[in-house]
Amino acid sequence: MKKKLALATVIALTLGICSGCGGGGGGTADTGNSGQPSGSDGEETLVVYTARSESLNNAVIGNFEADTGIHVEVVTGGTGEVLKRVQNEAANPQGDICWAADEAMLKDYADCFEPYVSPEDANMMEGYKNTSGYSSPAFCDPTVFIVNTDLAGDIEINGFEDLLNPELKGKIAAGDPVNSSSAFQCLIAGLYDMGNGDPLSDAAWEWAQALVNNLDGVSLNSSSQVYKGVAEGEYVVGLTWEDPAAAYVRDGVAVKVVFPEEGALMSGQCVSIIKGAPHMDNAKKFVDYMLSEACQNYVGQNLTVRPLREGATLNDSLIPWDSITPLESYDGVWVAENKSTITERYSECLENAT
């Protein structure tokens, strides 16, 4: 498989508030002078909206272009930005693929996606198959801690309970769970673990308030601020996902990846076809390709991203599956239905921080 990337110019996102997918509210985000993704309108074209990392985008999309001859235009942004853009364009879709979040976070956007289950779905690991009918888990973004080993010293950081250590006050980096999928997943994992399987229990929210107090009531605006802040020595520990943390370890930075001992949320990040996609056939080819043996093995062998196809190869930078304690009680459907309640309560914790 060729490794060379041939991506179109990455287009910046600026988004307005929109009301939903059914009514087609609002205009599209500005992507240049034309207001639309640039490039060819021919059949051998695909437009991908992605919130995934640059390295993963490059590997999957670049190899897809090389292997299929289909030209891909890439629009990048944060998870919230990408999903709002899909909503905003519902009456006149400009993109074909949304590659942004896990099934729980996509629940409220179901009307924006085209029903499609890839033939490759049968080869995915148990627990990572397309059960929604419109979103296919492709790669795993486990919740982890990234720990600066120079700053941590003798401080034990093995699980969510350890984050309440007074020695860590003001030294923990965490994102905004309202707009960041990784921050929301870390919060959910902590609530499940510290609530003994009940994320709405008093014990769970006592932990959440204590954590926010130890954060000094600060949620970072961007998920990248979390792992960069730890790697650059601004924070001792950050709540993030495996890919960027493992990449720092691979590159020799003085950090380590810690899977919370109480249980890590092993969330599958999904790829979805946008309803009414202008290049529907190519969109289906892209989903099939992403779940294929060739693509899954390439990512597992060359990146710090965890593939979800049964039997896919992992490189030495990734901790083996059997060395991780997974969060057993997680209910993605329940989480999706209660996401607003959870984020509102977390916002209240921020307001009450001491």
ROMARKE-708312 format. One record per residue (C-alpha): residue in three letters; x, y, z. Coordinates in steps of 0.001 Angstrom, whole numbers, plus 500000, padded with zeros to 6 digits. Layout:
N
ALAXYZ;...
END
This chain:
354
MET500000500000500000;LYS501353503415499098;LYS502045505774501967;LYS502231509029500118;LEU499520511550500917;ALA497812513548498203;LEU495286515608500121;ALA493531518733498997;THR494079521942500914;VAL492653521707504402;ILE489759524104504752;ALA489180526073507929;LEU485783525845509597;THR483738528713510942;LEU480302527705512085;GLY477093529298513238;ILE474492527956515590;CYS471872525791513921;SER468620524234515006;GLY468675520727513564;CYS468844518479510553;GLY465233518178509551;GLY464486521786508713;GLY467682522892507010;GLY468222525942509176;GLY470938528433508313;GLY473597528755505630;THR476795526814505212;ALA480031527690506932;ASP482540529835505074;THR485209527697503410;GLY486681530249501077;ASN485460532701498463;SER482883530281497092;GLY481486529277500497;GLN481801525598499474;PRO484550522978499524;SER486806523686496580;GLY487912521313493846;SER486429518958491305;ASP482703518179491161;GLY483358515038489105;GLU482321511530490020;GLU485805510550491276;THR485581512958494198;LEU484828512622497905;VAL484438515313500585;VAL485352514210504113;TYR484538516217507238;THR486864514967509965;ALA487713515666513587;ARG490347512942513731;SER494081513494514154;GLU496276514643511288;SER498275511422511313;LEU495163509251511080;ASN493631511436508376;ASN496847511244506386;ALA497172507477506650;VAL493578506544505865;ILE492667509234503355;GLY496018509311501589;ASN496052505556501088;PHE492405505581499999;GLU493275508102497281;ALA496306506107496170;ASP494445502805496062;THR491189503968494474;GLY492099507011492398;ILE489288508959494085;HIS490221512552494889;VAL489439513503498499;GLU488792516993499793;VAL489330517260503545;VAL487548519651505897;THR488923519543509441;GLY487631520866512732;GLY486786519956516283;THR484078517394516948;GLY481466520014517778;GLU482379522083514740;VAL482131519173512334;LEU478774517986513672;LYS477302521482513621;ARG478454521904510054;VAL476689518699509031;GLN473525520012510707;ASN473847523417509125;GLU474122521980505612;ALA471306519446506002;ALA469055521064503382;ASN471920521207500880;PRO474669518706501820;GLN478174519687500753;GLY480058516825502410;ASP479921513060501950;ILE481562511630505060;CYS481412512647508718;TRP484275511158510736;ALA483941512812514080;ALA482798510987517208;ASP481539507871518950;GLU478001506524518725;ALA476885508205521944;MET477817511674520709;LEU476310510982517260;LYS472918509957518652;ASP471421513457518429;TYR472550513731514791;ALA471038510480513513;ASP468731512309511107;CYS471800513747509383;PHE473203510382508307;GLU472480507895505556;PRO471648504322506602;TYR474546502067505610;VAL476134498921507048;SER479329497917505286;PRO479914494308504205;GLU483149494622506221;ASP481151495128509422;ALA481012491368510019;ASN484801491373510507;MET484870493942513304;MET485461492996516948;GLU482513492187519177;GLY481205495379520722;TYR482401497411517736;LYS479894496554515040;ASN477448498953513417;THR474360498556515607;SER472833501956514822;GLY472522501279511098;TYR474243504530510131;SER477576504812512013;SER480440502306511825;PRO483030502150514635;ALA486399502117512885;PHE489143502877515403;CYS489267502963519187;ASP489948506093521230;PRO490416504763524777;THR490256507183527680;VAL493686507486529273;PHE495764509775531449;ILE498892511337530027;VAL501376511861532849;ASN504483514032532757;THR507011511697534380;ASP509451514505535237;LEU506809516493537122;ALA504890513637538709;GLY507819512421540789;ASP506535510094543502;ILE502864511042543056;GLU500826507915542282;ILE498495508432539319;ASN496859505130538488;GLY493149505919538430;PHE490360508447538814;GLU490576508433542616;ASP494185509593542391;LEU493117512748540536;LEU491688514080543805;ASN495136514235545399;PRO495592517786546798;GLU499164517759545436;LEU497629517869541938;LYS495411520916542508;GLY495753523230539508;LYS498060520717537809;ILE495435518632535980;ALA494446519352532374;ALA490898518513531261;GLY488819519626528299;ASP485240520853527993;PRO482876517848527838;VAL480171519961526194;ASN482166520378522981;SER484962517821523166;SER484193514140522600;SER487406513049524344;ALA486623515198527388;PHE483078513854527519;GLN484330510259527325;CYS486821510872530143;LEU484065512389532278;ILE481719509475531578;ALA484420506932532407;GLY485104508670535706;LEU481414508904536593;TYR480830505233535856;ASP483944504144537741;MET483505506377540767;GLY479748505834540874;ASN480091502037541008;GLY478414501704537620;ASP475836504471538154;PRO477022507728536553;LEU474156509706538084;SER474750508499541645;ASP475662510847544481;ALA479073509192544732;ALA479769509844541053;TRP478948513529541299;GLU480749514008544579;TRP483814512783542724;ALA483070515085539775;GLN482776518135542028;ALA485993517222543825;LEU487739516790540479;VAL486534520176539221;ASN487753521742542456;ASN491171520183541837;LEU491067521610538299;ASP490641525053539872;GLY487337525191538009;VAL489028525374534598;SER488063523417531464;LEU490416523870528519;ASN488878525015525232;SER490639522492523026;SER491442518807523456;SER494926519428522072;GLN495649521819524940;VAL495354518870527312;TYR498073516588525943;LYS500276519426524753;GLY500056521098528155;VAL501235517932529885;ALA503976517170527355;GLU505288520746527592;GLY505351520717531396;GLU502423523024532131;TYR500438520246533827;VAL501346517030535629;VAL498484514933534260;GLY495810515274531603;LEU492597513432530757;THR492827512582527092;TRP492773509714524604;GLU495415507198523669;ASP496558508355520233;PRO498334511647521046;ALA499582510378524401;ALA501100507211522908;ALA502627509271520101;TYR504552511355522637;VAL505818508161524292;ARG506871506779520911;ASP508759509996520177;GLY510713509897523445;VAL508936512698525339;ALA509034512349529141;VAL505411511219529484;LYS503639507924530027;VAL500195506563529178;VAL498080505364532090;PHE494866503434531587;PRO492707504128534676;GLU492800501099536937;GLU489085501394537703;GLY488288500887534013;ALA488981502647530709;LEU486237503591528266;MET487242501840525051;SER485094503924522745;GLY484808503229519021;GLN485075506365516891;CYS482637506165513994;VAL482503506987510320;SER479110507979508870;ILE477758508866505453;ILE476028512243505366;LYS472406512016504268;GLY472060513103500646;ALA475830512912500091;PRO476705514306496635;HIS479066511383495995;MET477153508532497612;ASP478886505628495861;ASN482316506954496763;ALA481183507516500343;LYS480232503840500638;LYS483587502849499149;PHE485319504969501778;VAL483490503310504671;ASP484272499867503228;TYR487916500843502815;MET488265502172506348;LEU487034498865507796;SER489085496730505406;GLU491882494416506526;ALA494485496419504612;CYS493535499759506153;GLN493055498434509687;ASN496395496595509662;TYR498236499573508197;VAL496976501874510945;GLY497690499354513690;GLN501224498740512431;ASN502215502337511740;LEU500264504697514019;THR499349505082517680;VAL495681504452516882;ARG493926501227517908;PRO492167499402515004;LEU488904497562515674;ARG488949494812513081;GLU489238491327514573;GLY492872490194514452;ALA494315493543513323;THR498001493980514164;LEU499169496392516895;ASN502638497941517012;ASP504762498098520172;SER503655501663521005;LEU500181500413521901;ILE499496498578525148;PRO498044495112524408;TRP494291494724524769;ASP494671492093527496;SER496681494512529687;ILE493824497029529891;THR490933496987532340;PRO487886498000530281;LEU484855499785531647;GLU482340496936531686;SER479131498736532676;TYR479133501394529936;ASP475815501772528108;GLY476292503920525016;VAL472583504223524290;TRP471866505407527829;VAL474758507855527686;ALA473463509284524403;GLU470008509782525858;ASN471381511465528986;LYS474239513472527495;SER472557516837528064;THR471807516019531689;ILE475409514996532285;THR476983518041530645;GLU474567520391532426;ARG475464518895535788;TYR479151519202534967;SER478640522873534094;GLU477030523294537517;CYS480116521732539077;LEU482265524314537302;GLU480071527122538631;ASN480404525727542180;ALA484147525111542016;THR486172526089545064;
END
